[in-house]
Amino acid sequence: MRQRQSLETDGYRAQLAHWADGRVLLRSRQGADMTAAFSEIAAASLAQLPADTGLDGAM
């Protein structure tokens, strides 16, 4: 079964996790890993968010 990203009318619905050990995961609501596709957002989260942060929203 092919996983799909959830396309919003103005972007994508996604969840971001930033762990204390420096890992970042950006995934669709269906669980597809979108980290590589949005690497600039992953890098910005490392620079700007505190460790052990989780976000849910549209991008």
N, C-alpha and C positions, 0 to 999 in steps of 0.2 A: 504494500500500500504506500502510495506516495504522500509524504507530508507536505502540507501547503502552509504558506505564511498567510496570516490574516491581514488582508488589505483593507485598511480603513479608507474613508473617502478623502482624507487628507494625509495619509501616511500608513504606518504599520503599528499594530498593537503589539507590545513586547514587554518582557520582563528582564530586568538586569540584576545580576548578583555580583557583588564585589566582596571576596573573602579576604580575611586577614593575611593569608599567605600570598596574596598578590594575584590570585586567579580572578578572572572576570568571565562571566557567561551572559550573553545576550541571546534570548530565545523568544520564539513566537509563542503565542498562547497555546498552540498545538504541540509545542515542545521542540520544534525545529531549531537547531543551533544557527544563529544569525551573527555570531561574533565576528567571523572573518569578513562577512559582507559589510559590516559597520565597524571596522577596526578603529576608526577615528573616535567613535563614541566609547569604545572599550578603553582606549588610551586616555581619553578625557576623564573617564570615571576613576581611573587609577590616580590621576593627578588632582582631582577635585573632590572626591567623595571619601568619607571616612571608611575604614575597614568594616567588614561585616554589615554592609548596606544592601538592601534589596529595594528595587523600584519597579513599579508597574505603571505603564502608560502608553501613550501613542507617540510615535516619532515621525 
